Amino acid sequence: MTVIAVVGSLNVDLVSVVSRNPAAGETITSESFVTRCGGKGANQAVAAARLAGKQASIEMTGAVGDDEFGTRLKTGLAGSGVHVDSVRTVNGMNSGVAVILVCHAGAVFPT
């Protein structure tokens, strides 16, 4: 069987929908908020698993923290058909996060 190995980042995306870009130091209210599994490496691994189906084994290599986000990331990848045996959990560390602001007009900040 073909093996596709992905080495890269795993992050939890914190996505807020806002009406406009906040000014420096300004606090604005988010109209909605969701968390999603993400990271460029993890996204590539999930895409490969969806495309490959049972034709290839997709293996992710990376690291997460020993927090609830780390558990969520590994569980999400495994649920998408990605092997996570090479995703290391680092004790005493937090998993990566990405803060994403999405404007109604479709612009993503920061630009």
Backbone torsions as a table, in degrees:
resi	resn	phi	psi	omega
1	MET	NA	143.4	176.2
2	THR	-71.6	137.2	175.9
3	VAL	-114.8	128.1	174.5
4	ILE	-111.0	118.9	-179.8
5	ALA	-105.2	132.4	177.9
6	VAL	-117.0	127.0	176.0
7	VAL	-114.4	121.9	-178.7
8	GLY	176.7	-166.3	-173.3
9	SER	-84.0	150.2	173.2
10	LEU	-129.3	121.4	-179.5
11	ASN	-137.2	158.2	168.0
12	VAL	-98.6	125.9	178.8
13	ASP	-86.9	126.7	175.7
14	LEU	-103.4	102.0	-169.2
15	VAL	-107.6	120.4	176.7
16	SER	-116.6	136.1	173.7
17	VAL	-96.7	126.2	-177.7
18	VAL	-127.5	159.3	-179.0
19	SER	-78.8	-24.8	-178.6
20	ARG	-160.4	167.1	177.9
21	ASN	-72.8	126.7	177.9
22	PRO	-71.1	148.5	173.9
23	ALA	-73.9	162.5	178.7
24	ALA	-55.3	126.9	178.2
25	GLY	80.1	-2.9	-178.2
26	GLU	-87.6	143.5	173.0
27	THR	-106.5	127.1	174.5
28	ILE	-124.3	160.0	-178.7
29	THR	-85.5	133.5	175.9
30	SER	-81.1	139.5	179.1
31	GLU	-84.0	-24.9	173.2
32	SER	-157.7	159.4	-176.8
33	PHE	-147.3	133.0	174.2
34	VAL	-139.5	155.9	171.1
35	THR	-112.7	140.2	-180.0
36	ARG	-137.4	150.4	172.0
37	CYS	-73.6	138.1	-177.5
38	GLY	-157.9	-154.7	-172.7
39	GLY	103.5	137.4	-175.3
40	LYS	-58.2	-41.7	179.1
41	GLY	-66.5	-47.5	-179.8
42	ALA	-62.2	-41.0	178.4
43	ASN	-62.0	-40.1	178.1
44	GLN	-64.9	-40.8	-179.9
45	ALA	-63.8	-43.4	179.0
46	VAL	-64.7	-43.0	178.4
47	ALA	-61.4	-42.3	178.7
48	ALA	-63.3	-41.4	179.5
49	ALA	-63.7	-39.9	179.1
50	ARG	-65.9	-40.5	-179.5
51	LEU	-73.1	-38.3	-174.1
52	ALA	-77.5	-30.3	-175.2
53	GLY	57.5	-126.2	179.5
54	LYS	-96.4	8.5	-177.8
55	GLN	-81.6	-16.5	-178.8
56	ALA	-151.3	156.6	175.1
57	SER	-100.5	126.5	-178.5
58	ILE	-104.3	125.8	-178.7
59	GLU	-122.6	127.5	180.0
60	MET	-99.4	134.7	174.1
61	THR	-121.7	127.6	-179.3
62	GLY	177.4	-162.4	-178.6
63	ALA	-143.4	147.3	173.9
64	VAL	-132.7	165.0	175.4
65	GLY	-82.3	172.6	179.8
66	ASP	-91.8	38.3	179.7
67	ASP	-108.6	-177.7	-179.1
68	GLU	-64.7	-29.1	177.8
69	PHE	-68.8	-38.1	178.2
70	GLY	-61.3	-44.9	177.1
71	THR	-61.6	-44.2	-179.6
72	ARG	-62.3	-42.0	-179.7
73	LEU	-63.2	-47.2	-179.3
74	LYS	-65.5	-40.5	178.8
75	THR	-64.7	-41.8	179.2
76	GLY	-63.3	-43.5	178.1
77	LEU	-62.7	-48.1	-179.5
78	ALA	-59.8	-39.8	178.4
79	GLY	-65.8	-21.0	177.8
80	SER	-93.6	5.8	177.3
81	GLY	89.3	15.2	179.7
82	VAL	-98.5	133.0	177.2
83	HIS	-77.6	131.5	-174.1
84	VAL	-116.0	16.6	-179.6
85	ASP	-59.9	-26.5	-179.1
86	SER	-98.9	11.9	173.0
87	VAL	-91.6	112.9	-175.8
88	ARG	-84.5	136.1	172.4
89	THR	-97.7	121.2	-176.8
90	VAL	-98.1	114.9	-178.9
91	ASN	-64.6	140.4	177.0
92	GLY	77.2	7.3	-179.4
93	MET	-119.0	152.9	174.5
94	ASN	-91.7	150.9	174.2
95	SER	-73.1	158.8	178.4
96	GLY	-71.2	147.8	174.4
97	VAL	-131.6	154.5	173.6
98	ALA	-127.5	125.7	177.0
99	VAL	-93.5	120.7	-175.2
100	ILE	-123.3	125.0	174.4
101	LEU	-105.9	124.9	178.5
102	VAL	-113.1	122.1	-179.5
103	CYS	-87.2	150.5	178.0
104	HIS	-51.0	-35.5	-179.0
105	ALA	-73.4	-3.8	177.2
106	GLY	97.1	-5.0	179.2
107	ALA	-74.5	138.6	176.9
108	VAL	-106.3	132.1	-178.4
109	PHE	-113.7	148.1	4.8
110	PRO	-76.1	156.7	-178.0
111	THR	-90.9	NA	NA
